[in-house]
Amino acid sequence: MPRITIYLRNDVEKLARKTARSKRMSVSRWIAEHVVSRAVGTWPKSVLNAAGAISDFPSLKEIRKGYGRDSRREPVSSR
């Protein structure tokens, strides 16, 4: 498996080690998982699972109530 050297400030290294230990994983694995999650650019499962979880969350119509009509917008060109 390839290796990469990274340089961290002492406080960042301590935080990474503490966090990895709390999740019962190696620092290397913890960092690798974060690199993958950032590189892929998707939301974490915990966030995706939370969508729609609040049953009494107001609708968009309720949120916009009292703000008046929306401004007319220019169409987005598709170049």
ZAFILUM-405279 format. One record per atom (N, C-alpha, C, O, CB): atom name; x, y, z; residue in three letters. Coordinates in nm, 2 decimals. Atoms other than C-alpha are relative to their C-alpha. Glycine has a CB too. Layout:
REM ZAFILUM-405279
CA:X:Y:Z:ALA
...
REM end
This chain:
REM ZAFILUM-405279
N:0.08:-0.12:0.00:MET
CA:0.00:0.00:0.00:MET
C:0.09:0.12:0.00:MET
O:0.19:0.13:0.08:MET
CB:-0.10:0.00:0.12:MET
N:-0.08:-0.12:0.01:PRO
CA:0.14:0.34:-0.09:PRO
C:0.00:0.08:0.13:PRO
O:-0.10:0.07:0.21:PRO
CB:-0.05:0.09:-0.11:PRO
N:-0.01:-0.08:-0.12:ARG
CA:0.25:0.58:0.19:ARG
C:0.01:0.15:-0.04:ARG
O:0.07:0.18:-0.15:ARG
CB:0.13:-0.04:0.08:ARG
N:-0.01:-0.15:0.02:ILE
CA:0.21:0.96:0.21:ILE
C:0.05:0.05:0.14:ILE
O:0.00:0.01:0.24:ILE
CB:-0.14:0.06:-0.04:ILE
N:-0.05:-0.07:-0.12:THR
CA:0.39:1.18:0.46:THR
C:-0.08:0.13:0.01:THR
O:-0.08:0.21:-0.09:THR
CB:0.15:0.02:0.01:THR
N:0.06:-0.13:-0.02:ILE
CA:0.19:1.47:0.60:ILE
C:0.06:0.07:0.13:ILE
O:0.11:0.00:0.22:ILE
CB:-0.16:-0.01:0.02:ILE
N:-0.05:-0.07:-0.11:TYR
CA:0.30:1.74:0.84:TYR
C:-0.11:0.07:0.07:TYR
O:-0.19:0.15:0.01:TYR
CB:0.11:0.10:-0.04:TYR
N:0.10:-0.06:-0.08:LEU
CA:0.07:1.85:1.12:LEU
C:0.06:0.08:0.11:LEU
O:0.16:0.04:0.17:LEU
CB:-0.10:-0.11:0.05:LEU
N:-0.04:-0.06:-0.12:ARG
CA:0.10:2.10:1.39:ARG
C:-0.02:-0.09:0.12:ARG
O:-0.10:-0.19:0.11:ARG
CB:-0.08:0.14:0.02:ARG
N:0.01:0.09:-0.11:ASN
CA:0.14:1.94:1.73:ASN
C:-0.14:-0.01:0.06:ASN
O:-0.19:-0.12:0.09:ASN
CB:0.09:0.05:0.12:ASN
N:0.14:0.00:-0.05:ASP
CA:-0.21:2.04:1.85:ASP
C:-0.09:-0.08:-0.09:ASP
O:-0.18:-0.15:-0.05:ASP
CB:-0.05:0.14:0.02:ASP
N:0.08:0.07:0.09:VAL
CA:-0.36:1.90:1.53:VAL
C:0.02:-0.15:0.01:VAL
O:-0.07:-0.24:0.00:VAL
CB:0.02:0.05:-0.15:VAL
N:-0.04:0.14:-0.02:GLU
CA:-0.17:1.57:1.57:GLU
C:-0.07:-0.06:0.12:GLU
O:-0.12:-0.17:0.12:GLU
CB:0.15:-0.02:0.00:GLU
N:0.06:0.05:-0.13:LYS
CA:-0.29:1.53:1.93:LYS
C:-0.15:-0.02:-0.02:LYS
O:-0.21:-0.11:0.02:LYS
CB:0.03:0.10:0.11:LYS
N:0.14:0.01:0.02:LEU
CA:-0.65:1.60:1.82:LEU
C:-0.03:-0.12:-0.09:LEU
O:-0.13:-0.19:-0.06:LEU
CB:-0.05:0.13:-0.06:LEU
N:0.03:0.11:0.09:ALA
CA:-0.63:1.35:1.53:ALA
C:0.02:-0.13:0.08:ALA
O:-0.06:-0.22:0.06:ALA
CB:0.10:0.00:-0.12:ALA
N:-0.02:0.12:-0.08:ARG
CA:-0.49:1.08:1.77:ARG
C:-0.11:-0.02:0.10:ARG
O:-0.16:-0.14:0.11:ARG
CB:0.14:0.01:0.07:ARG
N:0.11:0.01:-0.09:LYS
CA:-0.75:1.15:2.03:LYS
C:-0.13:-0.04:-0.06:LYS
O:-0.20:-0.13:-0.01:LYS
CB:-0.02:0.13:0.08:LYS
N:0.12:0.03:0.07:THR
CA:-1.03:1.14:1.78:THR
C:0.00:-0.14:-0.05:THR
O:-0.10:-0.21:-0.04:THR
CB:-0.03:0.10:-0.11:THR
N:-0.01:0.14:0.06:ALA
CA:-0.91:0.82:1.61:ALA
C:-0.01:-0.10:0.11:ALA
O:-0.08:-0.20:0.10:ALA
CB:0.14:-0.01:-0.07:ALA
N:0.01:0.10:-0.11:ARG
CA:-0.87:0.65:1.95:ARG
C:-0.14:-0.01:0.05:ARG
O:-0.18:-0.12:0.09:ARG
CB:0.10:0.05:0.11:ARG
N:0.14:0.00:-0.05:SER
CA:-1.22:0.75:2.05:SER
C:-0.09:-0.08:-0.09:SER
O:-0.19:-0.13:-0.05:SER
CB:-0.06:0.14:0.02:SER
N:0.08:0.08:0.10:LYS
CA:-1.35:0.58:1.73:LYS
C:0.06:-0.14:-0.01:LYS
O:0.02:-0.22:-0.10:LYS
CB:0.00:0.08:-0.13:LYS
N:-0.07:0.13:0.00:ARG
CA:-1.12:0.28:1.80:ARG
C:0.05:-0.04:-0.14:ARG
O:0.03:-0.15:-0.19:ARG
CB:-0.10:-0.11:0.04:ARG
N:-0.07:0.03:0.12:MET
CA:-0.93:0.31:1.48:MET
C:0.14:0.07:0.00:MET
O:0.17:0.15:0.08:MET
CB:-0.08:0.06:-0.12:MET
N:-0.14:-0.06:0.01:SER
CA:-0.57:0.39:1.38:SER
C:-0.01:0.14:-0.06:SER
O:-0.11:0.18:-0.13:SER
CB:0.09:-0.08:-0.09:SER
N:0.00:-0.13:0.06:VAL
CA:-0.48:0.75:1.29:VAL
C:0.00:-0.01:-0.15:VAL
O:-0.06:0.07:-0.22:VAL
CB:0.12:0.08:0.06:VAL
N:-0.01:0.02:0.15:SER
CA:-0.39:0.63:0.94:SER
C:-0.13:-0.03:-0.06:SER
O:-0.17:0.04:-0.16:SER
CB:0.10:-0.11:-0.03:SER
N:0.13:0.03:0.05:ARG
CA:-0.73:0.48:0.89:ARG
C:-0.10:0.11:0.01:ARG
O:-0.17:0.14:-0.08:ARG
CB:-0.06:-0.13:0.07:ARG
N:0.09:-0.12:-0.03:TRP
CA:-0.91:0.78:1.04:TRP
C:0.02:0.11:-0.11:TRP
O:-0.07:0.16:-0.16:TRP
CB:0.02:0.05:0.14:TRP
N:-0.04:-0.10:0.10:ILE
CA:-0.72:1.02:0.81:ILE
C:-0.05:-0.05:-0.14:ILE
O:-0.10:0.03:-0.22:ILE
CB:0.15:0.03:0.00:ILE
N:0.03:0.05:0.14:ALA
CA:-0.77:0.80:0.50:ALA
C:-0.15:0.01:-0.02:ALA
O:-0.20:0.04:-0.13:ALA
CB:0.04:-0.15:-0.01:ALA
N:0.14:-0.01:0.02:GLU
CA:-1.15:0.78:0.56:GLU
C:-0.04:0.15:-0.02:GLU
O:-0.14:0.17:-0.10:GLU
CB:-0.07:-0.05:0.13:GLU
N:0.03:-0.14:0.02:HIS
CA:-1.16:1.16:0.59:HIS
C:0.04:0.05:-0.14:HIS
O:-0.03:0.13:-0.20:HIS
CB:0.06:0.09:0.10:HIS
N:-0.05:-0.04:0.13:VAL
CA:-0.96:1.20:0.27:VAL
C:-0.10:-0.05:-0.11:VAL
O:-0.14:0.02:-0.20:VAL
CB:0.14:-0.05:-0.03:VAL
N:0.10:0.06:0.10:VAL
CA:-1.20:0.97:0.08:VAL
C:-0.13:0.07:0.01:VAL
O:-0.19:0.11:-0.10:VAL
CB:-0.02:-0.15:0.04:VAL
N:0.13:-0.07:-0.01:SER
CA:-1.51:1.14:0.22:SER
C:0.00:0.14:-0.06:SER
O:-0.09:0.19:-0.12:SER
CB:-0.04:0.01:0.15:SER
N:-0.01:-0.13:0.06:ARG
CA:-1.38:1.48:0.11:ARG
C:0.02:0.00:-0.15:ARG
O:-0.03:0.08:-0.22:ARG
CB:0.12:0.08:0.07:ARG
N:-0.03:0.01:0.15:ALA
CA:-1.26:1.37:-0.23:ALA
C:-0.12:-0.04:-0.08:ALA
O:-0.14:0.00:-0.19:ALA
CB:0.12:-0.11:-0.02:ALA
N:0.12:0.04:0.06:VAL
CA:-1.58:1.20:-0.31:VAL
C:-0.11:0.11:-0.01:VAL
O:-0.18:0.12:-0.11:VAL
CB:-0.06:-0.13:0.07:VAL
N:0.09:-0.11:0.00:GLY
CA:-1.78:1.50:-0.22:GLY
C:-0.15:-0.03:0.03:GLY
O:-0.24:0.04:-0.02:GLY
CB:0.01:0.08:-0.12:GLY
N:0.13:0.04:-0.04:THR
CA:-2.09:1.33:-0.08:THR
C:-0.03:0.03:0.14:THR
O:0.06:0.04:0.22:THR
CB:-0.03:-0.15:-0.03:THR
N:0.04:-0.03:-0.14:TRP
CA:-2.28:1.40:0.24:TRP
C:0.01:-0.13:0.08:TRP
O:-0.01:-0.24:0.02:TRP
CB:-0.15:0.05:0.01:TRP
N:-0.01:0.12:-0.09:PRO
CA:-2.22:1.16:0.53:PRO
C:-0.14:-0.07:0.01:PRO
O:-0.24:0.00:0.00:PRO
CB:0.06:0.03:0.13:PRO
N:0.13:0.07:-0.02:LYS
CA:-2.49:0.89:0.58:LYS
C:-0.08:0.05:0.11:LYS
O:-0.20:0.06:0.09:LYS
CB:0.03:-0.15:0.02:LYS
N:0.07:-0.05:-0.11:SER
CA:-2.58:1.04:0.91:SER
C:-0.08:0.13:-0.05:SER
O:-0.20:0.15:0.00:SER
CB:0.09:0.04:0.11:SER
N:0.07:-0.12:0.04:VAL
CA:-2.68:1.37:0.73:VAL
C:-0.11:-0.05:-0.10:VAL
O:-0.22:0.00:-0.09:VAL
CB:0.10:0.09:-0.08:VAL
N:0.10:0.05:0.09:LEU
CA:-2.86:1.18:0.45:LEU
C:-0.12:-0.06:0.07:LEU
O:-0.23:-0.04:0.03:LEU
CB:0.06:-0.09:-0.10:LEU
N:0.10:0.06:-0.08:ASN
CA:-3.05:0.98:0.70:ASN
C:-0.09:0.10:0.08:ASN
O:-0.21:0.07:0.11:ASN
CB:0.06:-0.10:0.10:ASN
N:0.07:-0.10:-0.08:ALA
CA:-3.16:1.29:0.88:ALA
C:-0.10:0.08:-0.09:ALA
O:-0.20:0.14:-0.03:ALA
CB:0.09:0.10:0.06:ALA
N:0.09:-0.07:0.09:ALA
CA:-3.34:1.43:0.57:ALA
C:-0.14:-0.04:0.03:ALA
O:-0.17:-0.16:0.02:ALA
CB:0.04:-0.02:-0.14:ALA
N:0.14:0.03:-0.02:GLY
CA:-3.71:1.45:0.65:GLY
C:-0.03:-0.06:0.14:GLY
O:-0.14:-0.10:0.16:GLY
CB:-0.05:-0.10:-0.10:GLY
N:0.02:0.06:-0.13:ALA
CA:-3.66:1.33:1.01:ALA
C:-0.08:0.09:0.09:ALA
O:-0.14:0.04:0.19:ALA
CB:0.14:-0.02:0.06:ALA
N:0.07:-0.09:-0.09:ILE
CA:-3.83:1.64:1.16:ILE
C:-0.14:0.01:-0.06:ILE
O:-0.17:0.08:-0.16:ILE
CB:0.06:0.14:0.01:ILE
N:0.13:0.01:0.06:SER
CA:-4.20:1.56:1.10:SER
C:-0.08:0.14:0.00:SER
O:-0.16:0.16:-0.09:SER
CB:-0.08:-0.10:0.08:SER
N:0.08:-0.12:0.00:ASP
CA:-4.33:1.91:1.20:ASP
C:0.08:0.12:-0.06:ASP
O:0.05:0.23:-0.03:ASP
CB:-0.04:0.03:0.14:ASP
N:-0.08:-0.11:0.06:PHE
CA:-4.07:2.11:1.00:PHE
C:-0.09:0.07:-0.09:PHE
O:-0.16:0.01:-0.17:PHE
CB:0.13:-0.06:-0.07:PHE
N:0.10:-0.07:0.09:PRO
CA:-4.25:2.39:0.82:PRO
C:0.04:-0.02:-0.15:PRO
O:0.15:-0.04:-0.19:PRO
CB:0.01:0.15:0.04:PRO
N:-0.02:0.01:0.14:SER
CA:-4.30:2.37:0.45:SER
C:0.06:0.13:-0.05:SER
O:0.07:0.23:0.02:SER
CB:-0.14:-0.02:-0.07:SER
N:-0.06:-0.12:0.06:LEU
CA:-4.13:2.61:0.21:LEU
C:-0.10:0.12:-0.01:LEU
O:-0.07:0.23:0.01:LEU
CB:0.05:-0.03:-0.14:LEU
N:0.10:-0.10:0.00:LYS
CA:-4.46:2.79:0.17:LYS
C:-0.02:0.07:0.13:LYS
O:-0.04:0.19:0.14:LYS
CB:-0.14:-0.06:-0.05:LYS
N:0.02:-0.06:-0.14:GLU
CA:-4.49:2.84:0.55:GLU
C:0.12:0.09:0.03:GLU
O:0.11:0.19:0.10:GLU
CB:-0.01:-0.11:0.10:GLU
N:-0.12:-0.08:-0.03:ILE
CA:-4.13:2.96:0.57:ILE
C:0.00:0.14:-0.07:ILE
O:0.04:0.24:-0.01:ILE
CB:0.13:-0.08:-0.04:ILE
N:0.00:-0.12:0.08:ARG
CA:-4.18:3.22:0.29:ARG
C:-0.12:0.09:0.03:ARG
O:-0.12:0.20:-0.02:ARG
CB:0.00:-0.04:-0.14:ARG
N:0.12:-0.08:-0.03:LYS
CA:-4.51:3.34:0.43:LYS
C:0.04:0.14:0.06:LYS
O:0.12:0.14:0.16:LYS
CB:-0.10:-0.08:0.10:LYS
N:-0.02:-0.14:-0.05:GLY
CA:-4.51:3.72:0.49:GLY
C:0.12:0.07:-0.07:GLY
O:0.15:0.18:-0.04:GLY
CB:0.03:-0.01:0.15:GLY
N:-0.11:-0.06:0.06:TYR
CA:-4.21:3.78:0.27:TYR
C:-0.04:0.07:-0.14:TYR
O:0.04:0.13:-0.20:TYR
CB:0.11:-0.10:-0.03:TYR
N:0.05:-0.06:0.12:GLY
CA:-4.42:3.89:-0.03:GLY
C:0.04:-0.09:-0.12:GLY
O:0.09:-0.20:-0.11:GLY
CB:0.06:0.14:-0.02:GLY
N:-0.03:0.08:0.12:ARG
CA:-4.37:3.78:-0.39:ARG
C:0.15:0.00:-0.03:ARG
O:0.22:0.09:0.01:ARG
CB:-0.07:0.06:-0.13:ARG
N:-0.14:0.02:0.03:ASP
CA:-4.04:3.65:-0.51:ASP
C:0.04:0.09:-0.12:ASP
O:-0.05:0.12:-0.20:ASP
CB:0.03:-0.15:-0.03:ASP
N:-0.04:-0.08:0.11:SER
CA:-3.84:3.86:-0.75:SER
C:0.01:-0.08:-0.13:SER
O:0.04:-0.20:-0.12:SER
CB:0.14:0.07:0.03:SER
N:-0.01:0.07:0.13:ARG
CA:-3.84:3.78:-1.12:ARG
C:0.15:-0.03:-0.02:ARG
O:0.23:0.06:0.00:ARG
CB:-0.07:0.08:-0.11:ARG
N:-0.14:0.04:0.02:ARG
CA:-3.52:3.60:-1.21:ARG
C:0.03:-0.02:-0.15:ARG
O:-0.06:-0.06:-0.22:ARG
CB:0.04:-0.12:0.08:ARG
N:-0.04:0.03:0.13:GLU
CA:-3.32:3.58:-1.53:GLU
C:0.02:-0.15:-0.02:GLU
O:0.06:-0.22:0.07:GLU
CB:0.13:0.08:-0.04:GLU
N:-0.03:0.14:0.02:PRO
CA:-3.31:3.24:-1.69:PRO
C:0.15:-0.04:0.00:PRO
O:0.23:0.05:-0.04:PRO
CB:-0.07:-0.05:-0.13:PRO
N:-0.14:0.05:0.00:VAL
CA:-2.99:3.04:-1.65:VAL
C:0.03:-0.05:-0.14:VAL
O:-0.04:-0.14:-0.20:VAL
CB:0.03:-0.11:0.10:VAL
N:-0.04:0.04:0.14:SER
CA:-2.82:3.00:-1.99:SER
C:0.07:-0.14:0.01:SER
O:0.14:-0.16:0.10:SER
CB:0.09:0.10:-0.07:SER
N:-0.07:0.13:0.00:SER
CA:-2.71:2.65:-2.08:SER
C:0.10:0.00:-0.12:SER
O:0.06:-0.03:-0.23:SER
CB:-0.11:-0.12:-0.02:SER
N:-0.10:-0.01:0.10:ARG
CA:-2.39:2.69:-2.27:ARG
C:0.07:-0.13:-0.01:ARG
O:0.16:-0.15:-0.10:ARG
CB:0.11:0.11:0.03:ARG
REM end
